[in-house]
Amino acid sequence: MKNFIFAFFILILILSFSFQVFAQSSDGSADGTTPPASDPSSPIPPETPGGATTPPTEPASSGTTPAPTPSATPTTPTPPRPTPKTQPKTPINQATIPNPVLPMQTLNNEPALEPSSSQSLILWALGAVALGTLGFFGLNLRKKKKQDEKNDDKKCGNIKKLMEDKLNELTDLKGQLASLAKGEANKQIKNAVAGTKTGEILVLMENGKKEYERLKKLYEKCILDFSIPKTTLLFLYKPQERKILLAMKKRDFGKGKWNGIGGKLNEGETVKDALVREAQEEIGVTVNPNDLVQMVTLDFSFKDNSEWNQQSHVFFAEKWIGEPIETEEMSPKWFSVNALPYENMWVDDPHWLPLVLEGKKLNAKFNFNKLGDKILDMKINLI
């Protein structure tokens, strides 16, 4: 505020000086201009010895009187006009003709600036200085105000945070109170209508709501089961050695990737029946359906490539008959669970397989791009 007052006084002083200069420039006696010189080409009447000026002479007439024009009405003859005497011309004295006044010139023979132009420049310069000074102090005042506001925010930041925390706490308490009030109201209604026809209807409504939720889940599961092809996936596992069997796919879907063994279900097969068949066909081992433990259900969807959409049921087996061998479709290999080749596996495997190796069961959904090499969205739920 002090800076602003100081700038205001400076502006007043500058403007006062400007007005004084402007007042002087507007005064005719101080404008410094030279009265215009008389035109030397115009004739100057000679002066008489007595100081009077002789009027200009008129040209002499021819001395003849024009003949009167005949008229029907008789007119009185006009007397002839006397001819004025021509006076001799007085010679013009060169000394009586004032010399023309020439504009002032500078030492370089260049025309000097008129005083009014110089004064205008001074006024413009003073105005620019005044505006610049006022703008400079105004800018500093604005910066100082912003800095003060920031300092105030810092000082009051803790209080503001406490206010926000308290507001969140009050909102949560309101929600709890509303929930409790609703529950108490329901209890009071039940107690009030217990043993009456209204109470029986209320019980039937609650049971119907529960049944509706159960049927809704069954319907969603049914639609999923019939709309998306089911596939199987089996991992042979040695828990004592912490090793798992992977197989390199040599052809068709998933070629060049390490994965478990399995495939699509044939018509009329169950998931376990399909796993028993795939284990024998792909790696030459026999598994008992009772030794198969389902750990994961995976829902895969591919953007702009719905033919690859599938629901995969993942099983683990710790018992089997025979040693895994290479076939036309798969090349099996044992890996330590701490050194799995995730870089050559499906991109979703690192997100769920480590959890299963820890003994957890889960359901997961993965949405891939068209080629299946990038996850667009995923959701994992532990069971």
N, C-alpha and C positions, 0 to 999 in steps of 0.2 A: 504494500500500500504506500509506503514511503517513496519508493521508486516511481510510482505512478504520479504522486503529487509533485515530485521534483520534475518529472517530464512535463507535467501540465504547466508549471511556472516557466520552464524554458520555452515552451510553445507560445505562451502569452508574450514573453519578451521578444521573441523573433517576429511574431505577428505585429507587435507595436512598432518595431523598427521598420517593418515592411510598409505599414500604413503611413509612417512619416515620409518615407521615400516616395511613396505613391502620391501623397498630398503635394509635395514639392514639384513632382513631375507634372501635376495637373494645373499648376499655377502658370498663367500666361507670361508673367514677368520673369519667371525663372526658367523658362524653357530654353533659353539660349539661342533661339532661332533668329535669323537675319531677315529683315523685311525684304520682300521681293524688289528687285531693281526695275526701274522703268525701262520701257522698251525703247532702245535707241533709234529704232526705225520710225517712231511716231513723231510728227513735227511738233516742235516746241514753239509756242508763240513768243515773239521777241518782246523784250521789255522796253518800255518807253523811258525816257530820262526821268520822268516823275515816278517811275516804279509801276505804272499801270501797264497792263498788257494790251497790246493792239489786237483787236479781233481779226480773224482771218479774212482775207479779201475774197470777194466773189469775182468771177470772171466777167469782163466787160461785155456788154451787149453789142450787138452789131450796129446799133444806132438807128435802125429803121423801125418804123411802126407798121404792124401788119394791117392790111386793108380790111375794113369792116365787111362783114358778111351781109349780103342783102337780106332783108327781112321784110315780111309783109307788114309788120308793125313798125312804124317809124320810131327810131330810138335816138336818144340824145347822144351826140358824138362824145366819145371818151377822149379826154385830153391825153396827149402823149406822156408816157412815163419818163420822168427824167432819168438820165443815165448817171449812176454814181461815179464819182471821180475815183479813179484808181490811184491808190497811194503807193508810193514806191516801197518795195520790200526791204525790210531792214535785214542786213546780213546777220546771220546767226553766229553768236560768239561761241566757239568750241569750249571755252572755259565754263560756260553755263550748263553744259550737258554733263550730268553725273556719270561717272564710270560704272559699268555693271558690276554687281557683287558676285563673285565666284564662290562656289562652295569650298569649305575648308578641305585641305588635303593633308595627308600624312607625309612624313619624310620620304616614304617610298613612292610618292606621287599616286597613292591609292586613296579613294574616297573614304573619309572617316565615317564610322558608324554614327547614326543619328542618336542624339541623347535619349530619345524615347525608346529605341531598341535596346540600348544598354540597360536602361532602368527596367525594362521588361525582363531581360535576362536575370538581373539581380533579384527581381521579385520571384521568378520561377525557381532560382537557386535556393533562395531563402525558404520558399514553400516546400521544396524537396527535402531540405535539411530538417525542417520542422516535422514533416510526415515521417521521415526516416527515424528521427529521434523518438517520436511517439510510438512508432511501430516496434522499435527495439525494446523500449521499456515495457510495452504491452506484451511482447513475446516472453520477456523474462518473467513478467508477472504471471503469465499463464503457466509457464513451466514450473514456477514455484508453487502455484496452486495445485498442480497435478502431483508434485512431489509431496506436498502436505497431505493430499488425499491418500497417497500410497502409504505414507507413514501412519496415518490414522487407521488404514486397513490392517497394517501389520500389528499395530497396538491392539486393535480390537479383533484380530483374527481368532484368538483363542475363545473369546466370548461368542463369536459367530458360530464356531464349530460346536460349542456346548449347546447353543440354541438349536442347531440342526439335529444333534444327537437327541436332545430332549423332545423335539418334534417327532422324530422317528419312534421314540419310545411311546409317546402319547398315541401315535397312530396304531402301533402294535397293541397297546392296551385297549384301544377302542375296538379293534378287531376281535380280541379275546372276549371282551365284554359282550359284543354282539353275538358271538358264537355261544357263549354261556347263556345269554338271555334266550336265544332260540332254543337251546337244549332244555332249559328250565320250562319254557313255554310248552314245548312238546310233552315233557313229563307231566306237567299240570293238566294238559288236555287229555293225555292218556288216563291219568288218575281220575279225572272228572267223568270220563265216558266209559271207564272200565265196568264191565258187566252189562253194558247197554248195547243196543243195536248199533249205535254210532261207533262204539269201541270195537265191535267186531268188524265193521267196515274199514276202520282205520288199520287194524291188523292185516286185513286182506290186502289193503293198498301197499303196505310196507313189504309184504311177502311178494306181491306182484312186481314191485320195483326191483327187488333182488333177483327174481327170476328173469326179468328183462335184461339185466346186466349180464347174467350168465349166458343167456341165449345170444346176446350181442357178441360176446367173445367167441362163442362157438361158430357163429356165422362168419366172423372175420377170419377165423382159422380155416374154415371150410373153403371160403373163397380163395384164400392164399394157397391151400393145398391143391386145388383143382386148376387154378389159373397159372401157377408156376411149376415147371417140371422139378421133380425131386432128384437129387443126386446123393451119392454116398462117398464117404472119405474115411479111410482107416489108417491108423498109425500103430505099428507094432512098437512096444515100449519095454525097455529093460530098466526097471526102477533101481535095482541095485547098482548097476553100472552107469546109470543116468545117461542112457543112450536111446536114440529114437531112429526108426527106419524111415528114410525118405527114398523116393524113386524119381529118376529123371524121365520125364515124358518124352518119348522118341517120335511121336506122330500125333496128328490131329490137334484137338483143343488143348492148349496148355503146353505145346511142344517147346522143349528147351528149358522148362522150369522144374525145380525140385518140389515134390509134393507127396502127400500120402497116396495110397492106392484106392481105387474106387471108380465109380462111373454112374451111368444112368440106370434107372430101374426098368427091367423088362415088364411087359404086360402081365399082371397077376402076381408080381413079386412084392414081397415086403422089403423094408429097408435092410433088415438083417439077412434075408435070403440073398439080396443083391450083393451084400458085402462078402458073404461066403463064396459066392461065385467069382467075384472080381479078384479076391485074394488068390484063388486057385489059378485063374487065367493069367494074371499079370505078374505074379512073383513065385508061383508054384508052391504055396503053403496052404495048409488046411486049418481053418479056425472053427471053433464051436460057437454057434449063435449065443449060447449061454455065457460065453466068456467076453462077449462084446458089451462095452459100457459106453453109452452115449454121453458126451461131454459138452457138445456145442451144437446149436442150430444157427446156420448162417443164411441170411437172405441177401442174395446178390442181384443187383440191377445195373444195367449198362445204358447210358444215355445214347439215344438214337441207334440202339443195337439190341432190341428186345429179344432177339433170338438167343442171346446168351444169358438172359435172366434165369435164375434157378434158386432153389432152396436146398442147401447142402447140409446133410446130417453127419456130424463128425463123431467117430467112435475111436476108443482106445482098446487095445487087447494086450494083455501081458502073457497070454498062453497061446500057443499055436503048434502045429506039427509040421516038421520039415524046415529046410533052410531056404531063405529067399534066393532066387536065381533070376538072371536076366532073361527077358523074353523079347519078342518083336516090338512090344509096346512100351515096356518099362525097364529101367536099369537101376536096381536097388543099391543102397549104400547106408551104412550106419554112421550116425553123427552124434557127437556129444551135445547135450542140451545147451551147453555154454558156448558152442561154436557152430551154430546153425548158419547155413548159407542164405541169409535173408536177401542178399543182393540179387540172388537168382531164383527167388520165390515170388509168389503173388504179393502185391503191395499191401494187402490187408493182413497177411500172416504175422508180421511183427506186432500187430495191435492186439491179437487175441491168443496166439499160440503160447507166449510166455505165461499168460494167466492160467491156461489149462495145465501147463507143465508144473504149476504150483498147486495143482489139485482143485482148481476152481471150475465150476460149471457156469455157462453163460449163454445168452442169446445176443446176436449181433446183426446189424443191418449195414450194408455197404452199398453206396451208389458210386459207380465208376464212370469214367468217360467212355467213349465209344470203343477204344482199344483196350481198356481195362488196365492201363498202366498209371492211372492217376485217380485218387479217391476224391470225389466231389463232396461227399457227405457220409457220415457214419454215426452209429449209435450202438453202444455196448451196454447190456444189462446183465449183471451178475444174478445167478439164481440162488 
